[in-house]
Amino acid sequence: MRTITSARGRQETVTVRRSESADAQGIDGLIRASALAVFGRVNIIHLLEKANLAVTLANEKDDILGHASFFDHPMGGVVDQTQWEPFLQKHFSAETCTPLNTLFLHIFVAKPDFAAACVKEIMRAVFYAIAELENVCLVGPYVRRLEPALGEVFKPLQRLTDAGPHCLAFICHREEHFPKLHPRPARVQDHDNIVSIFAEQPELLSSVMARPFFLAEFIEGQNEKNHAAVFESDGFIVGFISFTSDVDVKLLNSNFELSEFDGLSEPQQTRRVEPAAESDSRETQTSDPQQEETQPTGHFSENSNVVCIRYFIMDKNYETRSVDFIPYIFNLFPDLDLCIISALLPSSEIPLLQSFVRLPPRASISLPRELYVLHHDGLRSVEVRPAVAADQPAVFDLVKDLRLGESLLQDLDRFYETRRDPDGAALQAFVARLQTQVVGVLILRDEQDIEYICAHYNIENFIYFSHHRREEHAQIRHFVLKRSFQHFSKYLFKEALRLARRSCLFHRIYPSYHSQENSCVHHLDAVLGCAVPVRPRRQIIYPLEELGINGPSRQITEDQAPFALSLISRKLTLEPKVPVRARVVVVGASDTGLSFLEALCFCPHLSFNNLTLVSTHGFPGDYDHEDVGFLSTSHAYSSRDLAQLPLSSRVTEVTGKMVGINRKSKHVLVSGGVQVPYDHLVLCTGLQYQVFINLSNRGVDYDAFRSINSSLLVFDGRLVIDATFHTSDSAIYGAGPLTKFSRRYYADEWSHANFNSKDVGRDLAATLLLLLDPTLERSAEPPPEPDRLVPLYNQAKIQGGKLPGGFHFLHVTKPSATDRTAAPVQHDGDIVTGRAETGNYFCVRLDRYDLVETLTCLSLKPRPFSNYPSLFGKHQQLLGQLSSLYRQGLIQDLYSFFRQSWCLAVYHDRFSDFEQELQQISSNAETEDDRFKDAETRASVRSSGVRYLTYNRNLLPMFAGPGQV
């Protein structure tokens, strides 16, 4: 929060945040004639959708005081977006402006009184947030003269030519708003000022208090191998760093896989240009990697090629400028190529580390730390341009050792020859170059399945589909970037979007049994760090033969191999993810465990570095299968469902059984002797059948019981937890049928086994995110536990499967308490058709409010069972007056009744949103004989229904729209 002052002296406390679509109306209300004179007429929603960066300045009441949108090219069609750099440098004195360090202002609006203060605060925030940004330009055909507020910030660019397009150009430099910092050697008299930075960060202060003079020792002990430096701003010290070239590389090689960096030693032969990373900033403690005692292995040059950062701290107000330390370090050690930091787990990742390459310990080594490596070439600017034929040998050298490198080279040849793949889809290829060396290649393919993607994935969680032309969507076919340039990934994608004239890039990850579909991507982490995972949508099973031409298009209903989808859009290229380094270990691939991991993996703003699943048989979706056999299933995850989730690419799999828990050392022992360290352990192994010939009961697996019991966790027939999933160990959580609530709740009739397991897993994820997500505000004290109340969940509990005799079974019911003493309740009002003996049994049970409470199906024929859970909780009137028609004898077969086309709208995954909208409309409306009395409410309901059907017409074309009847 910062304070700005209006031209009349009024003060407001404000924040600068990224703009949201909900801001559009408020922004539009700020547009004045002076803004139109500079920027022309604009569509705010379109700007927010396509801008690389859009920021809003709001006060404490969230009233919008100002807004600015920034793009990676000039506005108004002055020049083609792919050619602005040569254009600007030809006609104006703009030799320092490059695609890496320059953005263009496309709109600025503000309340008149606060305009000057708003533009300064916005520019300060933008330069603070984007470390590599040096210039913001304002270039356009509409510009005649700037309004005074912009004139204070933007200065004219000198024109070099008299001829050329009619436009004016202005520039705003970083140095005027948030300048780079310049390090200097630390002095003993800096000690107290450095300690004051620690005092502002309590999580690090304890380490200083434990050794009162260690900072002074670092400063006084400086020599040719050991250095300490500080940052100053306006006479105040805002950062401190200590680093050394005295590094035991053999010890590091024994703990980390460092072959990609020549073992941190001088290469024995010709030195490779193996680059690294730029940096961001923030505060934190790093630790000396040489403190670990492990026997060194391997053979490396005796000449170390690395400098190690031993200690680093930064004032949070200047954290993004910590990158300015790195050139200073390499200037002191010009003969060394690499810089490393060893960071303790589970501390949060400092922005400085985002410019380094993360290296976890070797699989056989259990260390509570990770190593980060940066090559000095990573400080240089990388050029991205379209690939040319002359790049082919360099690309070959780059990918020749990769598993799918041959596929990449084939597509590159097709790009050179025809610009199309064998299916006729357009190809585009780009290379990333450091001086004359090719360090990366990206090949895009025209996305020809955009209708399928829109229907099967929730891409509209991230983009307004209607604002993106069909030709603006592309698929990442191949992506290879040298490991040490990984921090340039977002820049590579941003430039590819601009040069390819695209707005969205999609990346597909196919399951292992469809590995032939996978493209050449190296390293996958670089793509996932830039992209957001897109949730799959629940699909309707259509009676296509009956619908005929009224069914969805073939592009939507075609049977494609399932894949997990990720998205990179223009507005995501400058939106960094927040790394979460805590080691979260899940034991058991139960529905609860998978739901928990799914919820974490689909957090779009977080990047989990250390998610691990310990499972006896690995991921359930690692092989292609149909659910067979006669054991019941929960219908939570089919093979296709799992293939559409990003679990295999974001979660480390450890195959084996848990045989022990070491709470002191915080690791799980897995069969085979593998130790899996954790910071947060989640036990959700579910229940297993104990004896093969007796399938009536399931219990806790013996190895799981022994592990729990021997680690002295409270076990009372099941693992005992509280209402927030905690066991008796605060670092260990339990969930699912494995658990029971503590007796202090007096709720023995309730346990997680009574509820939908996916519901429980999502709630567990929400609980842990309160600890893991650094963007969430935390109260100083933990919230008090609810008054001895256990959590209850509302989603239906589902069971089903294939039974002996060829029967297909489905049972959907509301969660209910376990009461083994109660006699069965007879329900006279059940709606039943068919008989179990004839294999066409269907029963619908309504509660006292006429809501569907239970569904039971038993059929000898395959049925669209995945549609039916959508009926749970719906009112019988919403289901075609189900109760009335049944009493009149008009429903002879519920399977046929629920196969009618009107019911498809109820099966739609967005029907619940439509229901909520109707509830809001009708909440205050008066009714008479179940009808709305006033015409206005009836019109609102009709309008809402039309909007629902029109917006979802791609999946519900069987309904007539306005003007079609």
CORPE-V708057 format. One line per field, one symbol per residue. ss: DSSP state (~ for helix, > for strand, _ for the rest). phi: phi as a letter, one per 30 degrees, with the letter a starting at -180 (. if undefined). Layout:
ss=???
phi=???
//
This chain:
ss=_>>>>_____>>>>>>>>__~~~~~~~~____~~~~~~~____~~~~~~~__>>>>>>>____>>>>>>>>____________~~~~~~~~>_________>>>>>>>>>_~~~~~~~~~~~~~~~~~~_____>>>>>>_______~~~~___>>__>________>>>>>>~~~______>>>__~~~~~~~~~~~~__~~~~~~~~~___~~~~~~~_____>>>>>>>>__>>>>>>>>>____~~~~~~~>__~~~~~~>_____________________>_~~~____________>_>>>>>>>>>_~~~~~~~~~~~~~~~~~_____>>>>>>>______~~~~~_>>>_>_______>>>>>>>~~~~___>>>>__~~~~~~~~~~~_____~~~~~~~~~~~~~__>_____>>>>>>>>>__>>>>>>>>>>___~~~~~~~>_~~~___~~~__~~~>>>>>>>>>_~~~~~~~~~~~~~~~~~~___>>>>>>>_~~~~~~___>>_~~~~~___>>>_>_______~~~~~~~___~~~~_____>>>>>>>~~~_____>>>___>>>>___~~~~~~~~~~~____>>>__>>>>>_________________>_____~~~~~___~~~~_>>>>__>>>>>____>>>>___>>>>__>>>>____>>>>__>>>>>>__~~~~~~~~~____>___>>>____>_____>>>____>>>_~~~______~~~__~~~~~~~~~~~~~~~~________________________>>>>>>>___>>>>>>>_________________>>>______>>>>>>>____>>>>>>>>>_____~~~~~~~___>______~~~~~~______~~~~___~~~~~~~___~~~~~~~~~~~~____>>__>>__~~~~~~~~~~~~~~~~~______________
phi=.bcbbddcidcbdbbcbddbdddedddedcdcdddddccidbcdeddddcddbbbbcbdddiddcaabbbbcadciidbeddbdddddddcbdbdddbddcbbbdcabbadedceddddddddddddddcdddcbbcbbadddcbddeddddcccddddcbddjddacbbbbceedbbddccdbedbeddedddddddddbedcddddddbecdddddddddadcbbbbbcbbhicdbabbbbbcdbdddddddcbdbddchiicdedcdddccdbbdbcblclccbdddddcbddbjbbedddbbccdcbabbeddbddcdedddedddddbddccbbbbccdccedddeeddcccdbddeedcccdabcbbbcddddddcccbedbeddedddeddcdcddcdddddddddddddbibdediddcbbbbcbchccdcabbccbedccddddddcbddddbbdedcbdeddcbcddbabbeedceddedddddddddddhcbbccbcbcdddbddddcdbacdeddddcccdcddcdcdccdddddiddddddddcddcddadcbbbcedcdccddcdccedccccjcdeddddddedddcddccbddbcbccbeciddcdbdacdbjcddbchdbdededddcdddccbdcbdlcdbabcdddhbcccejidccdbcbcccadicbddbddbcdbbbdeddddddddddiddbbibddbcdcidddcdcccbaiddcbdedddhbddcadddbdddddddddddddddccdddddcddcddddedhcddcbcddcbbalccejidcbbbbbddbddbdcddecdcdcdcbbibddcibdbbcccddcicdcbbbbbbdcdbdddddedddidddddciheddddddicccbdddddcddddddddddcddddeddddddcecddbbhibddcdddddddddddddddddcddcbddcdceicc
//
